[in-house]
Amino acid sequence: MSAFRLLLLALAAMALSGCGEQHAADTCIEVTTPGDPDGRDGMVWIAPGSVTLGSLQFFPEERPLREVEVDGFWIDVHAVTNAEFERFVEATGYVTVAERNGAGAGGGAVFGPAAEAQNWSDIRQWWRHAPDASWRHPQGGASTIEGREAFPVVQIAFEDALAYANWRGRDLPTEAEWEFAARGGLDREPYVWGSEVRPDGAYLANHWQGEFPYRDSGEDGHAGLAPVGCFPANGYGLYDMAGNVWEWTRESWSGPGFRVIKGGSFLCSDSYCHRYRPAARQPGDEAYSTEHLGFRTVWRGPPPE
């Protein structure tokens, strides 16, 4: 893996990562796979408006503040799931980037807790490239998505996410659309739920608890990736706009081949990063996939009648 790609993974890990124990896995929403790929089932209408993007409180890449106007659009209530992506693959025969290029040439990045981290700039202590990783085997060939139909699909490159969106007659969100939706009407607040990281002690997103990168204690009810919709929705009725998985946007990062990813993930640790927030942003390598990066789609059609 190239040094630059490792650097991008380091940035993502820093940005990687609650629902409190009162929001355990048995309270996750019931997920169904829509019957009509062209329908609006499972989407929420976001009315046009203005939003302040970015933050001055946290990291340099989130600055400056930008005031933007956003047209109305529809967006998925939750990240695309394994079941939804499987339906796309079965209908089209699509082969993801991680599954192409022959034995040993594909794959993606897989996280493995470090036994001892001595050099915080060397993320190879907790990330590795798994040539047999794919959306069906998100942590390498021995892993499976069996029984995880309601989990976000991961090991998805930008091209894969866009192919799914196009199949459904949709698109990937711009950064402004994504952040506008994530804020849920709470302009300039640091979190999608407001000003406090854990109001009344509750975890309101799936992120890392414990000493990173050794052990995720799962105090939020989930050690590792969670099914979609296990934490309270934001003000627009959208789930997991913070934590669980990073999400692709259409927005280009500086330089070709990279896109802005948003939202943080289940790996976001407060001791190593703090990016399960709407303003957080990082570069994602278009041609590479990881076990903590997924997506949701948008449709820029007319509002509901």
Stockholm file with secondary structure:
# STOCKHOLM 1.0

chainA/1-305         MSAFRLLLLALAAMALSGCGEQHAADTCIEVTTPGDPDGRDGMVWIAPGSVTLGSLQFFPEERPLREVEVDGFWIDVHAVTNAEFERFVEATGYVTVAERNGAGAGGGAVFGPAAEAQNWSDIRQWWRHAPDASWRHPQGGASTIEGREAFPVVQIAFEDALAYANWRGRDLPTEAEWEFAARGGLDREPYVWGSEVRPDGAYLANHWQGEFPYRDSGEDGHAGLAPVGCFPANGYGLYDMAGNVWEWTRESWSGPGFRVIKGGSFLCSDSYCHRYRPAARQPGDEAYSTEHLGFRTVWRGPPPE
#=GR chainA/1-305 SS CCHHHHHHHHHHHHHCCCCCGGGCGGGSCCCCCCSCTTSCTTEEEECCEEEEECCSSSCGGGCSCEEEEECCEEEESSCCBHHHHHHHHHHHCCCCGGGCSSTTTCCEEEECCCSCCCCTTCGGGTEEEETTCCSSSTTSTTCCCTTCTTSBCCSCCHHHHHHHHHHTTCBCCCHHHHHHHHHTTCTTCSBTTBSCSSGGGCCCSBCBCSSTTTCCCCTTSCSSCCCTTCSCCCTTSCCCSSBSSEEEEEEECSSTTEEEEESCCTTCBTTTCCCCSTTCEEEEETTCCBTTEECCCEECCCCCC
#=GC SS_cons         CCHHHHHHHHHHHHHCCCCCGGGCGGGSCCCCCCSCTTSCTTEEEECCEEEEECCSSSCGGGCSCEEEEECCEEEESSCCBHHHHHHHHHHHCCCCGGGCSSTTTCCEEEECCCSCCCCTTCGGGTEEEETTCCSSSTTSTTCCCTTCTTSBCCSCCHHHHHHHHHHTTCBCCCHHHHHHHHHTTCTTCSBTTBSCSSGGGCCCSBCBCSSTTTCCCCTTSCSSCCCTTCSCCCTTSCCCSSBSSEEEEEEECSSTTEEEEESCCTTCBTTTCCCCSTTCEEEEETTCCBTTEECCCEECCCCCC
//
